[in-house]
Amino acid sequence: MKKIAFKNPNEYKVGLFIIIPAVLLLMFVILKLGYSISGSTIDVYLKVDNISALKKGTSIKMKGYEVGRVVELTPVYKPTLHFLATLRIDSSMDLHEDCSAVIMNQNIIGDPAIELRNPDRKGAPLRNGDVIEGLEYVNLEAVLEDVHALLRTLTDTVGVVKDISIESRQNIRGLLTSLTGSVESINTVLGSSKENIIATLEAFRETAVTMKEISAELKKHPMSFIMGGKDDDKKK
């Protein structure tokens, strides 16, 4: 059996210097993506309708402690389009099959993470291949968009109210101007007809006095009043 001979002894050292870091880097990447060499992990599935906040390598946490990562995203087309995110998590974690998953941003600009939460009443332990139901989806970006939309709506509403107030003030001013003009017109009419009204009232007063005198005379001398009227007719 032939032995491999290196022309230069340093070549062996250089080869080890290259191979060992490469192996360590590969192991680090595998562990970082959630793969385990010792088999101390389980794969469970998370059903989601939208994967915009998820990707391979998304961190999975329990009370802030990292317990695994997302290793695969698979579309399912029936009965309606949805996705199954494969969660590779530490099998030593005390998780139960009816636990919930919350997708949340770690901060405003940070990557999202999945927070696993056990229910108040714990059921059977979570096993390999189980599907997590009751997903709560919390997307900080979506919340901020909703807040911005609400602020825009509020701004538009304030603008409309402001416009209505301006129009109302203008309408009130117009009504007051019209009312002032009407009062002035009434005063003018009353002023111009004041003399005629006074003369008419004087005529009514004189007529009333004459009728009163005729009535008194008729009561005192009814026959003479009647005969006097006949004599006047004969003279005519």
C-alpha positions as CSV (number, residue, x, y, z in Angstrom):
1,M,0.0,0.0,0.0
2,K,1.5,3.3,-1.1
3,K,1.6,6.1,1.4
4,I,0.8,9.6,0.3
5,A,4.0,11.6,0.5
6,F,3.9,15.4,0.7
7,K,6.7,17.1,-1.2
8,N,6.6,19.8,1.4
9,P,5.7,19.1,5.1
10,N,4.0,22.4,5.4
11,E,1.3,21.3,2.8
12,Y,-0.2,18.9,5.5
13,K,-0.5,21.8,8.0
14,V,-1.9,24.1,5.4
15,G,-4.5,21.5,4.4
16,L,-5.6,21.0,8.0
17,F,-5.7,24.8,8.5
18,I,-8.2,25.0,5.6
19,I,-10.3,21.9,6.2
20,I,-10.9,22.3,10.0
21,P,-12.3,25.8,9.8
22,A,-14.5,24.8,6.9
23,V,-15.9,21.9,8.9
24,L,-16.5,24.1,11.9
25,L,-18.2,26.7,9.7
26,L,-20.4,24.1,8.2
27,M,-21.4,22.8,11.6
28,F,-22.2,26.3,12.8
29,V,-24.4,27.0,9.8
30,I,-26.2,23.7,10.3
31,L,-26.9,24.4,13.9
32,K,-27.8,27.9,13.2
33,L,-30.5,26.8,10.7
34,G,-32.0,24.4,13.3
35,Y,-30.5,21.1,12.3
36,S,-29.2,18.8,15.0
37,I,-26.6,16.1,14.6
38,S,-27.5,14.4,17.9
39,G,-31.3,14.1,17.0
40,S,-32.4,16.1,20.1
41,T,-34.9,18.1,18.0
42,I,-38.4,17.6,16.8
43,D,-40.1,19.0,13.7
44,V,-43.6,20.5,14.1
45,Y,-45.7,22.4,11.6
46,L,-47.2,25.8,11.9
47,K,-50.1,26.7,9.6
48,V,-50.1,30.3,8.3
49,D,-52.1,32.1,5.7
50,N,-49.2,34.5,4.9
51,I,-45.5,34.0,5.0
52,S,-44.4,37.6,4.4
53,A,-43.0,37.8,8.0
54,L,-41.4,34.3,7.9
55,K,-38.3,32.9,6.2
56,K,-35.9,30.0,6.6
57,G,-33.9,30.7,9.7
58,T,-36.5,32.7,11.6
59,S,-35.9,32.4,15.3
60,I,-38.3,30.4,17.5
61,K,-38.4,31.4,21.1
62,M,-40.1,30.5,24.4
63,K,-40.3,33.3,26.9
64,G,-37.5,35.0,25.0
65,Y,-35.2,32.0,25.0
66,E,-34.3,30.6,21.6
67,V,-35.5,27.0,21.2
68,G,-35.2,26.5,17.5
69,R,-35.6,27.9,14.0
70,V,-37.8,27.7,10.9
71,V,-36.2,25.2,8.4
72,E,-38.8,25.0,5.6
73,L,-41.8,26.8,4.2
74,T,-44.1,24.7,2.1
75,P,-47.2,25.9,0.2
76,V,-50.4,23.8,0.5
77,Y,-53.0,24.5,-2.3
78,K,-56.1,22.7,-1.0
79,P,-58.7,23.4,0.2
80,T,-57.4,27.0,-0.1
81,L,-53.8,28.3,-0.4
82,H,-52.0,28.3,2.9
83,F,-48.5,27.5,4.1
84,L,-46.9,25.1,6.5
85,A,-43.8,26.4,8.3
86,T,-41.6,23.6,9.6
87,L,-40.4,24.5,13.1
88,R,-37.3,22.6,14.3
89,I,-37.3,23.0,18.0
90,D,-35.4,21.5,21.0
91,S,-37.2,18.4,22.1
92,S,-36.3,19.0,25.8
93,M,-38.7,22.0,25.9
94,D,-41.9,21.5,27.8
95,L,-44.4,22.2,25.0
96,H,-47.9,20.9,24.5
97,E,-49.9,20.1,21.4
98,D,-52.5,22.9,22.0
99,C,-49.8,25.6,22.4
100,S,-50.1,28.8,20.3
101,A,-47.5,30.6,18.2
102,V,-47.2,34.4,18.0
103,I,-45.3,36.0,15.1
104,M,-43.9,39.3,16.3
105,N,-41.2,41.8,15.4
106,Q,-38.4,41.8,18.0
107,N,-38.2,45.6,17.5
108,I,-39.2,48.2,14.8
109,I,-36.3,47.3,12.4
110,G,-35.5,43.8,13.6
111,D,-36.4,40.5,12.1
112,P,-39.6,38.8,13.2
113,A,-39.5,35.9,15.6
114,I,-42.0,33.1,16.6
115,E,-42.9,33.0,20.3
116,L,-44.3,29.7,21.5
117,R,-46.8,29.8,24.4
118,N,-48.3,26.9,26.4
119,P,-52.0,27.0,27.2
120,D,-53.3,27.6,30.7
121,R,-54.5,24.0,30.7
122,K,-51.8,21.7,29.4
123,G,-52.7,18.8,27.3
124,A,-50.6,16.1,25.7
125,P,-46.9,16.8,25.0
126,L,-46.0,18.2,21.6
127,R,-44.7,15.4,19.4
128,N,-42.8,15.2,16.1
129,G,-45.1,16.0,13.2
130,D,-47.8,17.8,15.2
131,V,-49.5,20.9,13.7
132,I,-49.8,23.9,15.9
133,E,-53.3,25.5,15.7
134,G,-54.6,28.8,16.9
135,L,-51.9,31.0,15.4
136,E,-51.9,34.6,16.5
137,Y,-50.3,36.8,14.0
138,V,-48.8,40.1,15.3
139,N,-47.0,42.1,12.7
140,L,-45.6,45.4,14.0
141,E,-45.3,46.8,10.4
142,A,-49.0,46.1,9.8
143,V,-49.9,47.7,13.1
144,L,-47.9,50.8,12.2
145,E,-49.7,50.9,8.8
146,D,-53.1,50.7,10.5
147,V,-52.1,53.5,12.8
148,H,-50.9,55.6,9.9
149,A,-54.2,54.9,8.1
150,L,-56.1,55.9,11.2
151,L,-54.2,59.1,11.5
152,R,-54.8,59.9,7.8
153,T,-58.5,59.3,8.3
154,L,-58.5,61.5,11.4
155,T,-56.7,64.3,9.6
156,D,-59.2,64.1,6.7
157,T,-62.1,64.2,9.2
158,V,-60.7,67.3,11.0
159,G,-60.3,69.0,7.6
160,V,-63.9,68.2,6.7
161,V,-65.1,69.6,10.0
162,K,-63.0,72.7,9.5
163,D,-64.5,73.2,6.1
164,I,-68.0,72.8,7.4
165,S,-67.3,75.3,10.2
166,I,-66.0,77.8,7.7
167,E,-69.1,77.3,5.5
168,S,-71.4,77.5,8.5
169,R,-69.8,80.8,9.6
170,Q,-70.3,82.2,6.1
171,N,-73.9,81.0,6.0
172,I,-74.6,82.6,9.4
173,R,-73.1,85.9,8.3
174,G,-75.2,85.8,5.1
175,L,-78.4,85.2,7.2
176,L,-77.5,88.0,9.5
177,T,-76.9,90.3,6.6
178,S,-80.3,89.4,5.0
179,L,-82.1,89.8,8.4
180,T,-80.6,93.3,8.8
181,G,-81.7,94.2,5.3
182,S,-85.2,93.0,6.1
183,V,-85.5,95.0,9.3
184,E,-84.3,98.1,7.5
185,S,-86.9,97.6,4.8
186,I,-89.7,97.2,7.4
187,N,-88.5,100.4,9.1
188,T,-88.5,102.2,5.8
189,V,-92.1,101.1,5.0
190,L,-93.3,102.0,8.5
191,G,-91.6,105.4,8.2
192,S,-93.1,106.2,4.8
193,S,-96.6,105.2,5.8
194,K,-96.6,106.8,9.2
195,E,-98.4,110.0,8.1
196,N,-101.1,108.1,6.2
197,I,-101.7,105.8,9.1
198,I,-102.1,108.8,11.5
199,A,-104.6,110.5,9.1
200,T,-106.6,107.3,8.7
201,L,-106.8,106.9,12.5
202,E,-108.0,110.6,12.9
203,A,-110.8,110.0,10.3
204,F,-111.9,106.9,12.1
205,R,-111.9,108.8,15.4
206,E,-114.0,111.7,13.9
207,T,-116.4,109.1,12.4
208,A,-116.8,107.4,15.7
209,V,-117.6,110.8,17.4
210,T,-120.2,111.6,14.8
211,M,-121.9,108.2,15.1
212,K,-121.9,108.7,18.9
213,E,-123.7,112.1,18.6
214,I,-126.3,110.7,16.1
215,S,-127.0,107.8,18.5
216,A,-127.4,110.1,21.4
217,E,-129.8,112.4,19.5
218,L,-131.8,109.4,18.2
219,K,-132.3,108.2,21.8
220,K,-133.4,111.7,23.0
221,H,-135.8,112.7,20.1
222,P,-136.5,109.7,17.9
223,M,-139.6,111.2,16.3
224,S,-138.2,114.6,15.6
225,F,-135.1,112.9,14.1
226,I,-137.3,110.8,11.8
227,M,-139.7,113.7,10.9
228,G,-136.7,116.0,10.4
229,G,-135.5,113.5,7.9
230,K,-138.8,113.5,6.0
231,D,-139.0,117.3,5.9
232,D,-135.6,117.3,4.3
233,D,-136.8,114.8,1.7
234,K,-139.9,117.1,0.9
235,K,-137.7,120.1,0.5
236,K,-135.6,118.1,-2.0
